[in-house]
């Protein structure tokens, strides 16, 4: 938002400068016209000419600056709320106040069109959240088949990831027994490799165990389910885990299930890849909706196209889109990772917000 304010300020300064230059040009043209018609008497001394020119330019500069500021400030006062609204819409936040444009000009019509866009977007997000709630009810009826499918997926991941690591550990351990007497330094390197592979396998197992949690919250509020999940994780991993949960948050089942699974996926990715020492989860209620933040101090990564299409990130983005929210992923090598999710809550319909 600061960038937009700077642009508006620069526009005012530019308008003032253009008005000053225009007033100089008009004054110069008038002098040339009057002088060509011999309507101006020459100055008696060059000091008088310099003094007159200086005062004239000063007066023209002040008049031009005032006119430029007055003219541009009228436009910027009307554009500023529109720019702020566009920034909020870009972040998934809805501005609920209309625009008081008054004049029936281009800016006024632009404000009316933006108001219509906001109203239509709000209706679409409301429909998405209603659909999410309906999907949650249908998913509840198909819970058994979902559990079976999830177990099959975890079994495949267990075989593909952990089983391969254990097989590699077994083969390397066998090699250590053969080289221990012949080449002690090589045996030490092989033992170090076994330690690394065991650590990777342990991280994979912990990440998979996160997904053995219930697919649904089973009657718990979202904050309760997340706190329970984080407490269990804190007891099992050598990582400092903290959280800040707004216990008063009440959401429909569809939104809560999606947010719970998003946190599971983010924690799973952190355990597998981040090598973090600290992890923090925040679930907060704001005037514009719900804010979910997952942050770690791990190794981070380059946020390129390949990473953006990885299974974990794609899954999180799909879930966020299904509930009409927005997600920002901020990361860089050796700078940790921050995932921030915003979900607007637009209606007081009991189907959307449970009391």
SEKOL-730985 format. One record per residue (C-alpha): residue in three letters; x, y, z. Coordinates in nm, 4 decimals. Layout:
N
- ALA:X:Y:Z
...
This chain:
355
- UNK:0.0000:0.0000:0.0000
- UNK:0.2938:0.2346:0.0639
- UNK:0.3921:0.1972:-0.3018
- UNK:0.0527:0.3193:-0.4184
- UNK:0.0643:0.6163:-0.1801
- UNK:0.4063:0.7084:-0.3174
- UNK:0.2646:0.6960:-0.6686
- UNK:-0.0194:0.9287:-0.5723
- UNK:0.2276:1.1681:-0.4066
- UNK:0.4508:1.1577:-0.7140
- UNK:0.1470:1.2334:-0.9298
- UNK:0.0765:1.5467:-0.7228
- UNK:0.4373:1.6647:-0.7523
- UNK:0.4389:1.5935:-1.1239
- UNK:0.1156:1.7881:-1.1723
- UNK:0.2564:2.0825:-0.9777
- UNK:0.5726:2.0795:-1.1887
- UNK:0.3767:2.0618:-1.5124
- UNK:0.1525:2.3514:-1.4002
- UNK:0.4595:2.5636:-1.3159
- UNK:0.6225:2.4905:-1.6523
- UNK:0.2950:2.5662:-1.8312
- UNK:0.2613:2.9018:-1.6526
- UNK:0.6220:2.9869:-1.7487
- UNK:0.5485:2.8964:-2.1098
- UNK:0.2321:3.1097:-2.1181
- UNK:0.4151:3.4018:-1.9566
- UNK:0.6997:3.3732:-2.2065
- UNK:0.4574:3.3633:-2.4972
- UNK:0.2789:3.6734:-2.3638
- UNK:0.6079:3.8620:-2.3264
- UNK:0.7116:3.7674:-2.6784
- UNK:0.3749:3.8807:-2.8190
- UNK:0.3746:4.2101:-2.6319
- UNK:0.7380:4.2815:-2.7169
- UNK:0.6812:4.2041:-3.0858
- UNK:0.4015:4.4609:-3.0865
- UNK:0.6209:4.7103:-2.9028
- UNK:0.3755:4.7217:-2.6150
- UNK:0.6427:4.6825:-2.3466
- UNK:0.8747:4.9630:-2.2527
- UNK:1.2365:4.8591:-2.2032
- UNK:1.3785:4.8580:-1.8530
- UNK:1.5906:5.1532:-1.7485
- UNK:1.8574:4.9237:-1.5993
- UNK:1.9475:4.5565:-1.6059
- UNK:1.8983:4.5410:-1.2267
- UNK:1.5355:4.6445:-1.2752
- UNK:1.4923:4.3775:-1.5445
- UNK:1.6393:4.1037:-1.3219
- UNK:1.4243:4.2100:-1.0290
- UNK:1.1079:4.2133:-1.2422
- UNK:1.1902:3.8726:-1.3953
- UNK:1.2634:3.7176:-1.0570
- UNK:0.9385:3.8447:-0.9020
- UNK:0.7379:3.7399:-1.2055
- UNK:0.8830:3.3894:-1.2101
- UNK:0.8316:3.3551:-0.8340
- UNK:0.4670:3.4612:-0.8586
- UNK:0.4112:3.2319:-1.1568
- UNK:0.5757:2.9391:-0.9731
- UNK:0.3520:2.9893:-0.6679
- UNK:0.0390:3.0221:-0.8796
- UNK:0.1325:2.7174:-1.0892
- UNK:0.2161:2.5078:-0.7830
- UNK:-0.1103:2.5978:-0.6080
- UNK:-0.3154:2.5287:-0.9174
- UNK:-0.1326:2.2006:-0.9842
- UNK:-0.1767:2.0856:-0.6240
- UNK:-0.5447:2.1816:-0.6184
- UNK:-0.6172:2.0159:-0.9505
- UNK:-0.4266:1.6914:-0.8807
- UNK:-0.5428:1.6570:-0.5191
- UNK:-0.9045:1.6452:-0.6401
- UNK:-0.8158:1.3443:-0.8540
- UNK:-0.5955:1.1699:-0.5962
- UNK:-0.8599:1.2024:-0.3218
- UNK:-1.0975:1.0065:-0.5430
- UNK:-0.8393:0.7562:-0.6688
- UNK:-0.6888:0.6756:-0.3265
- UNK:-0.9856:0.4746:-0.1878
- UNK:-1.0059:0.2838:-0.5164
- UNK:-0.6372:0.1929:-0.5025
- UNK:-0.6669:0.0843:-0.1387
- UNK:-0.9689:-0.1271:-0.2296
- UNK:-0.7803:-0.2947:-0.5166
- UNK:-0.4918:-0.3788:-0.2807
- UNK:-0.7351:-0.5313:-0.0305
- UNK:-0.9091:-0.7290:-0.3040
- UNK:-0.5725:-0.8564:-0.4246
- UNK:-0.5055:-0.9883:-0.0729
- UNK:-0.8485:-1.1484:-0.0479
- UNK:-0.9943:-0.8798:0.1791
- UNK:-1.3213:-0.7070:0.1035
- UNK:-1.3775:-0.3333:0.1525
- UNK:-1.7390:-0.2938:0.2599
- UNK:-1.7752:0.0825:0.2099
- UNK:-1.8882:0.2255:-0.1214
- UNK:-1.7271:0.5093:-0.3122
- UNK:-1.8615:0.8632:-0.2806
- UNK:-1.7587:0.9845:-0.6252
- UNK:-2.0281:1.2437:-0.6861
- UNK:-1.9314:1.3497:-1.0386
- UNK:-2.0562:1.1511:-1.3336
- UNK:-1.7190:1.1384:-1.5070
- UNK:-1.4630:0.8671:-1.5886
- UNK:-1.3481:0.8302:-1.2275
- UNK:-1.7064:0.8166:-1.1027
- UNK:-1.7961:0.5462:-1.3526
- UNK:-1.4782:0.3562:-1.2619
- UNK:-1.5805:0.3643:-0.8941
- UNK:-1.9278:0.2347:-0.9781
- UNK:-1.7796:-0.0486:-1.1825
- UNK:-1.5385:-0.1375:-0.9007
- UNK:-1.8305:-0.1465:-0.6544
- UNK:-2.0145:-0.3874:-0.8848
- UNK:-1.7024:-0.6069:-0.9092
- UNK:-1.6721:-0.6145:-0.5279
- UNK:-2.0363:-0.7118:-0.4896
- UNK:-2.0101:-0.9882:-0.7490
- UNK:-1.6873:-1.1226:-0.5982
- UNK:-1.8436:-1.1231:-0.2535
- UNK:-2.1385:-1.3213:-0.3869
- UNK:-1.9033:-1.5708:-0.5517
- UNK:-1.6991:-1.6218:-0.2332
- UNK:-2.0211:-1.6719:-0.0374
- UNK:-2.1306:-1.9342:-0.2892
- UNK:-1.7914:-2.1030:-0.2658
- UNK:-1.8155:-2.1254:0.1115
- UNK:-2.1697:-2.2590:0.0943
- UNK:-2.0517:-2.5179:-0.1563
- UNK:-1.7598:-2.6043:0.0723
- UNK:-2.0024:-2.6641:0.3587
- UNK:-2.2196:-2.8848:0.1385
- UNK:-1.9126:-3.0760:0.0253
- UNK:-1.8151:-3.1300:0.3888
- UNK:-2.1551:-3.2868:0.4586
- UNK:-2.1198:-3.5142:0.1566
- UNK:-1.7655:-3.6029:0.2595
- UNK:-1.8893:-3.6990:0.6048
- UNK:-2.1197:-3.9548:0.4433
- UNK:-1.8293:-4.0960:0.2417
- UNK:-1.5872:-4.0963:0.5367
- UNK:-1.5117:-4.4680:0.5328
- UNK:-1.4019:-4.4714:0.1691
- UNK:-1.1907:-4.1578:0.2273
- UNK:-1.0129:-4.3253:0.5207
- UNK:-0.9366:-4.6315:0.3088
- UNK:-0.8043:-4.4163:0.0252
- UNK:-0.5862:-4.2161:0.2655
- UNK:-0.4409:-4.5312:0.4171
- UNK:-0.3592:-4.6635:0.0716
- UNK:-0.1829:-4.3390:-0.0163
- UNK:0.0168:-4.3458:0.3062
- UNK:0.1096:-4.7070:0.2438
- UNK:0.2464:-4.6129:-0.0983
- UNK:0.4443:-4.3221:0.0454
- UNK:0.5738:-4.5444:0.3249
- UNK:0.6952:-4.7972:0.0717
- UNK:0.8408:-4.5401:-0.1688
- UNK:1.0155:-4.3230:0.0902
- UNK:1.0873:-4.4997:0.4197
- UNK:1.1320:-4.8533:0.2831
- UNK:1.3922:-4.7328:0.0360
- UNK:1.5791:-4.5484:0.3103
- UNK:1.5763:-4.8559:0.5347
- UNK:1.6998:-5.0743:0.2481
- UNK:1.9832:-4.8288:0.1803
- UNK:2.0720:-4.8252:0.5520
- UNK:2.0809:-5.2060:0.5538
- UNK:2.3080:-5.2223:0.2485
- UNK:2.5415:-4.9543:0.3870
- UNK:2.5596:-5.1296:0.7253
- UNK:2.6595:-5.4518:0.5480
- UNK:2.9308:-5.2610:0.3613
- UNK:3.0601:-5.1172:0.6909
- UNK:3.1124:-5.4677:0.8256
- UNK:3.3225:-5.5552:0.5242
- UNK:3.5392:-5.2412:0.5219
- UNK:3.5815:-5.1813:0.8946
- UNK:3.9078:-5.3781:0.9203
- UNK:4.0410:-5.2835:0.5755
- UNK:3.9702:-4.9093:0.5580
- UNK:3.8685:-4.7480:0.8874
- UNK:3.8237:-4.3952:0.7388
- UNK:3.5910:-4.5267:0.4694
- UNK:3.3952:-4.7159:0.7359
- UNK:3.3572:-4.3909:0.9342
- UNK:3.2168:-4.2147:0.6268
- UNK:2.9729:-4.5014:0.5721
- UNK:2.8585:-4.4817:0.9353
- UNK:2.8020:-4.1059:0.8952
- UNK:2.5992:-4.1786:0.5824
- UNK:2.3892:-4.4273:0.7797
- UNK:2.3189:-4.1580:1.0407
- UNK:2.2038:-3.9152:0.7689
- UNK:1.9795:-4.1726:0.6029
- UNK:1.8306:-4.2706:0.9393
- UNK:1.7568:-3.9050:1.0121
- UNK:1.5840:-3.8662:0.6737
- UNK:1.3814:-4.1829:0.7308
- UNK:1.2802:-4.0585:1.0761
- UNK:1.1637:-3.7246:0.9291
- UNK:0.9639:-3.9092:0.6633
- UNK:0.8001:-4.1267:0.9280
- UNK:0.7052:-3.8268:1.1398
- UNK:0.5605:-3.6507:0.8369
- UNK:0.3546:-3.9583:0.7468
- UNK:0.2313:-3.9953:1.1040
- UNK:0.0807:-3.6474:1.0791
- UNK:-0.1489:-3.7771:0.8068
- UNK:-0.2661:-4.0639:1.0233
- UNK:-0.4667:-3.8077:1.2163
- UNK:-0.8418:-3.8160:1.1517
- UNK:-0.9389:-3.6744:0.8131
- UNK:-1.2049:-3.4661:0.9904
- UNK:-1.1926:-3.2892:1.3236
- UNK:-1.4538:-3.5286:1.4702
- UNK:-1.6575:-3.2663:1.6543
- UNK:-1.3661:-3.0529:1.7750
- UNK:-1.3315:-2.6866:1.6920
- UNK:-1.0482:-2.5983:1.4555
- UNK:-0.8396:-2.4343:1.7294
- UNK:-0.8811:-2.7394:1.9549
- UNK:-0.7814:-2.9821:1.6801
- UNK:-0.4752:-2.7772:1.5830
- UNK:-0.3545:-2.7403:1.9423
- UNK:-0.3886:-3.1146:1.9962
- UNK:-0.1999:-3.1831:1.6736
- UNK:0.0818:-2.9419:1.7632
- UNK:0.1159:-3.0772:2.1171
- UNK:0.1558:-3.4315:1.9854
- UNK:0.4116:-3.3141:1.7304
- UNK:0.6070:-3.1130:1.9904
- UNK:0.6401:-3.4266:2.2042
- UNK:0.7893:-3.6252:1.9156
- UNK:1.0255:-3.3931:1.7290
- UNK:1.3352:-3.1957:1.8404
- UNK:1.1813:-2.8679:1.7325
- UNK:1.0508:-2.5700:1.9304
- UNK:0.6833:-2.5424:1.8352
- UNK:0.4655:-2.2500:1.9431
- UNK:0.1130:-2.1437:1.8565
- UNK:-0.1358:-1.8632:1.8997
- UNK:-0.4989:-1.9709:1.8558
- UNK:-0.8122:-1.7595:1.8765
- UNK:-1.0414:-1.9998:2.0599
- UNK:-1.3510:-1.7928:1.9783
- UNK:-1.3323:-1.8667:1.6066
- UNK:-1.6384:-2.0564:1.4799
- UNK:-1.6432:-2.1625:1.1152
- UNK:-1.8492:-2.4000:0.9102
- UNK:-1.7267:-2.7566:0.8872
- UNK:-1.6085:-2.7256:0.5278
- UNK:-1.3731:-2.4341:0.6013
- UNK:-1.2413:-2.5913:0.9229
- UNK:-1.1648:-2.9238:0.7536
- UNK:-0.9778:-2.7504:0.4713
- UNK:-0.7712:-2.5341:0.7096
- UNK:-0.6892:-2.8349:0.9279
- UNK:-0.5628:-3.0328:0.6278
- UNK:-0.3648:-2.7313:0.5046
- UNK:-0.1826:-2.7120:0.8394
- UNK:-0.1155:-3.0884:0.8226
- UNK:0.0354:-3.0506:0.4767
- UNK:0.2476:-2.7499:0.5790
- UNK:0.3789:-2.9295:0.8898
- UNK:0.4534:-3.2392:0.6841
- UNK:0.6559:-3.0340:0.4356
- UNK:0.8420:-2.8613:0.7206
- UNK:0.9376:-3.1943:0.8796
- UNK:1.0556:-3.3391:0.5508
- UNK:1.2440:-3.0501:0.3982
- UNK:1.2925:-2.7436:0.6201
- UNK:1.5517:-2.8681:0.8789
- UNK:1.3995:-2.6031:1.1041
- UNK:1.4634:-2.5520:1.4745
- UNK:1.1518:-2.3399:1.5368
- UNK:0.8011:-2.3565:1.4010
- UNK:0.5068:-2.1253:1.4731
- UNK:0.1359:-2.1536:1.3884
- UNK:-0.1148:-1.8692:1.4297
- UNK:-0.4912:-1.8799:1.3793
- UNK:-0.6353:-1.5324:1.4270
- UNK:-0.9669:-1.3598:1.3737
- UNK:-0.9473:-1.0225:1.1977
- UNK:-1.2141:-0.7756:1.0940
- UNK:-1.1797:-0.8908:0.7344
- UNK:-1.1849:-1.2662:0.8060
- UNK:-0.9550:-1.5438:0.9261
- UNK:-0.5749:-1.5319:0.9148
- UNK:-0.3711:-1.8556:0.9290
- UNK:0.0099:-1.8274:0.9436
- UNK:0.2640:-2.1143:0.9466
- UNK:0.6263:-2.0027:0.9807
- UNK:0.9597:-2.1860:1.0309
- UNK:1.3257:-2.0843:1.0489
- UNK:1.4480:-2.3617:0.8191
- UNK:1.6562:-2.3700:0.5036
- UNK:1.3831:-2.2220:0.2828
- UNK:1.3934:-2.2665:-0.0953
- UNK:1.3816:-2.0852:-0.4283
- UNK:1.0176:-2.0131:-0.5076
- UNK:1.0405:-2.1090:-0.8742
- UNK:0.7775:-2.2576:-1.1055
- UNK:0.8832:-2.6141:-1.0213
- UNK:0.8338:-2.5622:-0.6476
- UNK:0.5003:-2.3881:-0.7025
- UNK:0.3699:-2.6978:-0.8820
- UNK:0.4915:-2.9479:-0.6226
- UNK:0.2253:-3.1716:-0.4709
- UNK:0.2170:-3.0105:-0.1275
- UNK:0.1879:-2.6505:-0.2496
- UNK:-0.0646:-2.7390:-0.5204
- UNK:-0.2778:-2.9234:-0.2641
- UNK:-0.2741:-2.6265:-0.0250
- UNK:-0.3618:-2.3778:-0.2998
- UNK:-0.6494:-2.5946:-0.4226
- UNK:-0.7957:-2.6132:-0.0727
- UNK:-0.7582:-2.2371:-0.0218
- UNK:-0.9301:-2.1685:-0.3540
- UNK:-1.2200:-2.3970:-0.2598
- UNK:-1.3031:-2.1759:0.0394
- UNK:-1.2545:-1.8471:-0.1466
- UNK:-0.9319:-1.7517:0.0302
- UNK:-0.5842:-1.6404:-0.0753
- UNK:-0.2394:-1.7775:0.0092
- UNK:0.1036:-1.6090:0.0139
- UNK:0.4250:-1.8134:0.0370
- UNK:0.7306:-1.6109:0.1385
- UNK:1.0637:-1.7923:0.1368
- UNK:1.4261:-1.7756:0.0240
- UNK:1.7326:-1.9987:0.0716
- UNK:1.8472:-1.9927:0.4368
- UNK:1.5667:-1.7478:0.5279
- UNK:1.2949:-1.9891:0.6419
- UNK:0.9425:-2.0159:0.5051
- UNK:0.6219:-1.8262:0.5857
- UNK:0.2806:-1.9389:0.4605
- UNK:0.0008:-1.6870:0.5157
- UNK:-0.3603:-1.7738:0.4345
- UNK:-0.6553:-1.5323:0.4424
- UNK:-1.0149:-1.6526:0.4364
- UNK:-1.2877:-1.3858:0.4174
- UNK:-1.6012:-1.4448:0.6272
- UNK:-1.8799:-1.2608:0.4516
- UNK:-2.2119:-1.3773:0.5938
- UNK:-2.3799:-1.4285:0.9285
- UNK:-2.5914:-1.7099:0.7863
- UNK:-2.5820:-2.0011:1.0341
- UNK:-2.4913:-2.2268:0.7446
- UNK:-2.1692:-2.0295:0.7056
- UNK:-2.0770:-1.9499:1.0679
- UNK:-2.1683:-2.1860:1.3444
- UNK:-2.2458:-2.0407:1.6873
